[in-house]
Amino acid sequence: MNLWNHDEPLDQSQPLRWAQVRQLEAYIDGLMDAADAARASRWDYDFSSVGAYRASVEPLRQHLCERLGYPPPGEPADAEPRWEQIHETDLVRIFRVHVPVRRGLDCYGLYFQRLGLPEPRPLLVCKHGGGGYPELASNFETPGNYGHMMERAVEAGYSVWAPYTVYPDAWEGLPRSQRRKSLHFKATLAGTTLSGIELFKLSASLDAIAARPEIDADRIGMVGLSYGGYFTLFATALDERIKAACSSCYFNDRREVLVRKIDDDAFFDWHLWNLLGELADEQLVALVCPRPLVLEVGTRDELFLVDGARRAFELAKAPYERLGVGDRVHLEVTDGGHEFHGVKALDVINATLRPDA
């Protein structure tokens, strides 16, 4: 039945629908332009002293927590950490560790206790990247693109905590409900985010690691590659126990990274609401300031382009310079790809956590 007595081919109206798509794209691009422009004046920092500055960024930190759904809801943990020693040499004692962080939720990782040096020791949190896991980043299998991160840290005199972040998408035989994308979107339905949960797991697990008698809780640093660089920058922004950090192969012009990869369905969990208007990479760096920070990028990294990192750094370094501590923040451009380099990072972290090194 055709009540209208009117027929037309599909392609007659198709241009109208495509015009709607183009209108939306242009409109949303304009919104992003406006958000980019507004972000610079969104937050007001007090540079009269370091103490005044740290107080003035607290509203930004609380806003970041709200956007992340951090800390996530749930009952407090009702169990003790489980430690399983798996290996020992003259240099290190290695444990598999499960730290309860919420009832029914724990943080798994590898702990490397540095031996043969006076205690307490400084602690370096080493964070693997997307698709990785602590055993891979620790060179149990192959060094990959981690540049012997954990081994270099232990050799430099650190005990190391290497927490795991779930990346099961490439694993076969897992039900869809366990996949990272599904976990992220279900978390948002419950008032938090997957990143908020993971960052809480990292911080809560650090409570247990830093409480060990061989650890100096006032000397904690963090390094991470790729997704590990993401977690390093966010964790250092949120947790002031981390005194120095290196975010490798993450820091960048956030709009460029997210928009360039959006058709690949990549980095979906990095899309915080109104990020461009409020919380791009330079705001995270502002929350780290005045603590020492190295932002590492490779000239041949095809995921996080060096030009974007340079543009973002021009904005990010401003709070350090305004406080007169511009020498504490570094954009380290390496002649490499998507890989941890770490030379400048370890120099800066050693100067902060091991000034006698």
Residue pairs with C-beta under 8 A, 6 or more apart in sequence:
32 255
32 259
32 276
34 277
35 274
35 276
35 277
36 255
36 276
38 277
39 276
39 277
39 278
39 280
39 283
40 315
42 277
42 278
43 57
43 59
43 60
43 283
43 286
44 56
45 53
45 56
45 57
45 286
45 319
45 322
46 52
46 53
46 55
46 56
47 53
47 319
47 322
47 323
50 290
50 323
53 289
53 290
53 319
53 323
54 290
57 286
57 287
57 289
60 279
60 283
60 286
60 287
61 237
61 238
61 287
63 278
63 279
64 70
64 234
64 237
64 238
64 279
64 283
64 284
64 287
65 71
65 238
67 272
67 273
67 274
67 275
67 278
67 279
68 192
68 193
68 195
68 196
68 199
68 234
68 272
69 187
69 188
69 191
69 192
69 193
69 196
69 197
70 192
70 193
70 196
70 199
70 200
70 238
71 196
71 200
72 102
72 187
72 192
72 196
72 197
72 200
73 190
73 191
73 192
74 102
74 103
74 104
74 105
75 102
75 103
76 102
76 103
77 100
77 101
77 102
77 103
77 105
77 106
77 204
78 100
78 103
79 100
79 106
80 100
81 97
81 98
81 99
81 100
81 208
82 97
82 98
83 95
83 96
83 97
83 111
84 95
84 96
84 97
85 93
85 94
85 95
86 94
86 95
86 96
87 93
87 94
88 94
89 115
90 115
90 116
91 114
91 115
91 116
91 154
91 155
92 112
92 113
92 114
92 115
92 154
93 112
93 113
93 115
94 110
94 111
94 112
94 113
95 110
95 111
95 113
96 108
96 109
96 110
97 108
97 109
97 110
97 111
97 205
97 208
97 209
98 106
98 107
98 108
99 106
99 107
99 109
99 204
99 205
99 207
99 208
99 209
100 106
101 107
101 200
101 201
101 204
101 205
102 200
102 204
105 197
105 201
106 201
107 163
107 164
107 201
107 202
107 204
107 205
108 163
108 164
109 134
109 161
109 162
109 163
109 164
109 205
110 134
110 135
110 138
110 150
110 160
110 161
110 162
111 159
111 160
111 161
111 162
111 209
112 138
112 150
112 153
112 154
112 159
112 160
112 161
112 162
113 159
113 212
113 214
114 121
114 154
114 157
114 158
114 159
114 160
114 214
117 157
119 213
119 214
120 213
120 214
120 215
120 216
121 157
121 158
121 159
121 214
121 215
121 216
121 219
122 157
122 158
122 159
122 215
122 216
122 219
122 220
122 221
122 353
122 354
123 158
123 159
123 160
123 161
123 209
123 210
123 215
123 216
123 217
123 219
123 220
123 221
124 153
124 158
124 159
124 160
124 161
124 220
124 221
124 222
124 223
124 349
124 353
125 160
125 161
125 162
125 163
125 202
125 206
125 220
125 221
125 222
125 223
125 224
125 232
125 235
125 242
126 137
126 149
126 150
126 153
126 160
126 161
126 162
126 222
126 223
126 224
126 228
127 137
127 162
127 163
127 165
127 202
127 222
127 223
127 224
127 225
127 227
127 228
127 229
127 231
127 232
127 235
128 134
128 136
128 137
128 146
128 162
128 164
128 165
128 224
128 225
128 227
128 228
129 137
129 145
129 146
129 224
129 225
129 226
129 227
129 228
129 229
129 249
130 167
130 226
130 227
131 167
131 169
131 170
132 144
132 146
132 167
132 227
132 228
133 164
133 167
134 162
134 163
134 164
135 141
136 142
136 144
136 146
137 144
137 146
137 149
137 150
137 162
137 225
137 228
138 150
138 151
138 162
139 146
139 148
139 150
139 151
145 225
145 337
145 338
145 339
145 340
146 225
146 339
146 340
147 339
147 340
147 341
147 342
149 223
149 225
149 340
149 342
150 160
150 162
152 342
152 346
153 160
153 223
153 346
154 160
156 346
156 350
156 354
156 357
157 354
157 357
158 221
158 353
158 354
159 214
159 215
161 205
161 206
161 209
163 201
163 202
163 205
165 198
165 227
165 231
166 178
166 180
166 183
166 198
167 180
167 227
168 174
168 178
168 179
168 180
169 179
169 180
169 181
176 182
177 183
180 194
180 269
181 265
181 268
181 269
183 194
184 193
184 194
184 195
184 268
184 269
187 193
187 194
187 196
187 197
193 269
193 272
194 269
195 234
195 269
195 270
198 231
199 231
199 234
199 235
199 238
202 231
202 235
203 235
203 238
203 239
206 220
206 239
206 241
209 215
210 217
210 220
210 241
211 217
217 241
218 243
219 243
219 353
219 354
220 241
220 242
220 243
220 353
221 242
221 243
221 244
221 245
221 349
221 352
221 353
222 232
222 235
222 236
222 242
222 244
222 245
222 246
223 232
223 245
223 246
223 248
223 340
223 342
223 345
223 349
224 230
224 231
224 232
224 246
224 247
224 248
224 250
225 248
225 249
225 339
225 340
226 248
226 249
226 250
226 303
226 338
227 250
228 248
228 250
229 247
229 248
229 249
229 250
229 251
229 296
230 247
230 250
230 270
232 245
232 246
232 247
232 248
232 250
233 245
233 247
233 250
233 251
233 281
233 284
233 285
233 288
234 284
235 242
236 242
236 245
236 247
236 287
236 288
236 291
236 293
237 284
237 285
237 287
237 288
238 287
240 291
242 291
243 291
243 292
243 352
243 353
244 291
244 292
244 293
244 348
244 349
244 352
244 353
245 288
245 291
245 292
245 293
245 294
245 349
246 293
246 294
246 295
246 296
246 342
246 344
246 345
246 348
246 349
247 293
247 294
247 295
247 296
248 296
248 297
248 339
248 340
248 341
248 342
248 345
249 296
249 297
249 298
249 301
249 303
249 304
249 338
249 339
249 340
250 304
251 281
251 285
251 295
251 296
251 297
251 304
251 309
251 312
251 313
251 316
251 331
252 281
252 297
252 304
252 305
252 308
252 309
252 312
253 281
253 308
253 309
253 311
253 312
254 270
254 275
254 276
254 280
254 281
254 312
255 276
255 280
256 305
256 308
257 267
257 303
257 304
257 308
258 267
258 270
258 271
258 275
261 267
261 303
272 279
280 312
281 312
281 316
282 312
282 315
282 316
282 318
285 293
285 295
285 316
285 317
285 319
285 329
286 316
286 319
289 319
289 320
289 323
289 325
289 328
289 329
290 319
290 320
290 323
290 325
290 328
291 328
291 352
292 328
292 329
292 348
292 349
292 351
292 352
293 328
293 329
293 330
294 330
294 332
294 344
294 345
294 348
294 349
295 309
295 313
295 316
295 329
295 330
295 331
295 332
296 332
296 334
296 340
296 341
296 342
296 344
296 345
297 304
297 306
297 309
297 331
297 332
297 333
297 334
298 306
298 333
298 334
298 335
298 336
298 337
298 338
298 339
298 341
299 306
299 333
299 334
299 335
299 336
300 335
300 336
300 337
301 336
301 337
301 338
302 337
302 338
303 338
304 338
306 333
309 331
309 333
310 331
310 333
313 331
316 329
317 326
317 329
317 331
320 326
320 328
320 329
330 344
330 348
332 341
332 343
332 344
332 345
334 341
350 357
351 357
